[in-house]
Amino acid sequence: MRRSWHGGRGPATSERSRVITFDAVTKRYPDGTVAVDSLSLEAPTGEITVLVGPSGCGKTTSLRMINRMIDASEGRILLDGTPVQGIDPPTLRRGIGYVIQQAGLFPHRKIVDNIATVPYLLGWDRRKARSRAMELMERVGLDPSLAGRYPFQLSGGQQQRVGVARALAADPPVLLMDEPFSAVDPIVRTSLQEELLRLQSELRKTIVFVTHDIDEAVKLGDRVAVLRVGGRLAQVADPRTLLTEPADDFVREFLGHDRGIRRLQFVPTDGLRLRTDLTVKEGAGRGVSEPWLLVVDGDDRPLGWASGARPGELERFGTFVHGRDSMRAALDAALLSPSGCAVAVDEGGRVVGVAARESLDQALAEAAHV
Ligand SMILES: Nc1ncnc2c1ncn2[C@@H]1O[C@H](COP(=O)(O)OP(=O)(O)OP(=O)(O)O)[C@@H](O)[C@H]1O
């Protein structure tokens, strides 16, 4: 399951991370549009706070008021208790990384120099700035051989990674991310999201992340703030609470009709009852009168389901990592197989048992009462 990264190691850079506070912040544009209306919200130190909501609800405006690309009309935004309005923008932005959609890279600069932009501005010597850039490329999962290329020679996903590396270059305690992954395809988006969670487990920045995608919000956010058009806060909560107890009809509607299914991603599988009598080694006789048996190799890795009705054939299977993955993953694994059973494996991919329908049913019934 997600956020095993919460436990264990202590915050690496928390002394430098900052809490961001919106205190009754309103933004009225010159034409009279109220983009943000009396927003009060806290983005805690070292956590990911997601701003989510329909188009035009004031997410980007809220984000840009933090680094003063836009100034608030009323109210205050505080960084560790200090109003940002009192800090001059260049000084303020030195401590705030900023990542936008489609990365916003400089087209005529090589990747390494794009990443080193802020260190150059800060007057680092070229060698040190470039070596920091190379280190960051590795951190965000970019092959160092791409350093000498130009942005147009990279895929959309690679460009986004460069954008993240560039924002991290001067090790700012705060990171603002405005729909950073929305221009890439779903598979690349998933890997970028996972990479961000992995990075965050090491870096523990204070991140404010804007998206219009509720799935992304629930996956990434420690806290999720749902905004409604007119820039009013509808609810702020951790993802599980949000999915379980939406504050009103607007939030319920925004979460969508499958919020029950999504909630399963917060239900652990360690209590799921597994059967160990439904597996059989490859080449051994069936011996048991079960309609489905899972065939495993000599190393206990799953090969496929054997049905009594179609001897000699192996059917597809779905796996989940027992105890680490969520009930949503277990259910998905069950639905991927004609047996209707989910194969539980350990971190090494070896079968530890089978979650048959009865135990999935029971777990779902319990989850419904949580
Ligand atoms: N410079 C501006 N002048 C007037 N109105 C503006 C300006 N910039 C934004 N707005 C309006 O303010 C409201 C909030 O815009 P904002 O970009 O913050 O919303 P958003 O939630 O980020 O939207 P999206 O998801 O579509 O990017 C919208 O109604 C928008 O039209």
The ligand as an SDF file (V2000), in Angstrom:
LIG
                    3D

 31 33  0  0  0  0  0  0  0  0999 V2000
   -5.5820   37.6150  -14.3170 N   0  0  0  0  0  0  0  0  0  0  0  0
   -6.8590   37.3270  -14.0920 C   0  0  0  0  0  0  0  0  0  0  0  0
   -7.8200   38.2560  -14.2260 N   0  0  0  0  0  0  0  0  0  0  0  0
   -9.1190   37.9840  -13.9760 C   0  0  0  0  0  0  0  0  0  0  0  0
   -9.5520   36.7740  -13.5980 N   0  0  0  0  0  0  0  0  0  0  0  0
   -8.6380   35.7980  -13.4730 C   0  0  0  0  0  0  0  0  0  0  0  0
   -7.2520   36.0170  -13.7120 C   0  0  0  0  0  0  0  0  0  0  0  0
   -6.5920   34.8570  -13.5070 N   0  0  0  0  0  0  0  0  0  0  0  0
   -7.5200   33.9570  -13.1390 C   0  0  0  0  0  0  0  0  0  0  0  0
   -8.7510   34.5080  -13.1200 N   0  0  0  0  0  0  0  0  0  0  0  0
  -10.0250   33.8820  -12.7510 C   0  0  0  0  0  0  0  0  0  0  0  0
   -9.9340   33.4710  -11.4040 O   0  0  0  0  0  0  0  0  0  0  0  0
  -10.6040   32.2290  -11.2100 C   0  0  0  0  0  0  0  0  0  0  0  0
   -9.6370   31.2310  -10.6310 C   0  0  0  0  0  0  0  0  0  0  0  0
   -8.6140   30.9480  -11.5820 O   0  0  0  0  0  0  0  0  0  0  0  0
   -7.4570   29.8910  -11.2840 P   0  0  0  0  0  0  0  0  0  0  0  0
   -6.5760   29.8310  -12.4770 O   0  0  0  0  0  0  0  0  0  0  0  0
   -6.8360   30.2020   -9.9780 O   0  0  0  0  0  0  0  0  0  0  0  0
   -8.3160   28.5570  -11.1510 O   0  0  0  0  0  0  0  0  0  0  0  0
   -7.8630   27.0210  -11.2100 P   0  0  0  0  0  0  0  0  0  0  0  0
   -8.6710   26.3440  -10.1730 O   0  0  0  0  0  0  0  0  0  0  0  0
   -6.3980   26.9220  -11.1000 O   0  0  0  0  0  0  0  0  0  0  0  0
   -8.3770   26.6030  -12.6420 O   0  0  0  0  0  0  0  0  0  0  0  0
   -7.8480   25.4580  -13.6740 P   0  0  0  0  0  0  0  0  0  0  0  0
   -8.0380   24.1350  -12.9970 O   0  0  0  0  0  0  0  0  0  0  0  0
   -8.7660   25.6270  -14.8440 O   0  0  0  0  0  0  0  0  0  0  0  0
   -6.4230   25.7840  -13.9690 O   0  0  0  0  0  0  0  0  0  0  0  0
  -11.1560   31.8460  -12.5780 C   0  0  0  0  0  0  0  0  0  0  0  0
  -12.4930   32.2720  -12.6370 O   0  0  0  0  0  0  0  0  0  0  0  0
  -10.3000   32.6150  -13.5430 C   0  0  0  0  0  0  0  0  0  0  0  0
  -11.0070   32.9060  -14.7180 O   0  0  0  0  0  0  0  0  0  0  0  0
  1  2  1  0
  2  3  1  0
  2  7  2  0
  3  4  2  0
  4  5  1  0
  5  6  2  0
  6  7  1  0
  6 10  1  0
  7  8  1  0
  8  9  2  0
  9 10  1  0
 10 11  1  0
 11 12  1  0
 11 30  1  0
 12 13  1  0
 13 14  1  0
 13 28  1  0
 14 15  1  0
 15 16  1  0
 16 17  2  0
 16 18  1  0
 16 19  1  0
 19 20  1  0
 20 21  2  0
 20 22  1  0
 20 23  1  0
 23 24  1  0
 24 25  2  0
 24 26  1  0
 24 27  1  0
 28 29  1  0
 28 30  1  0
 30 31  1  0
M  END
$$$$
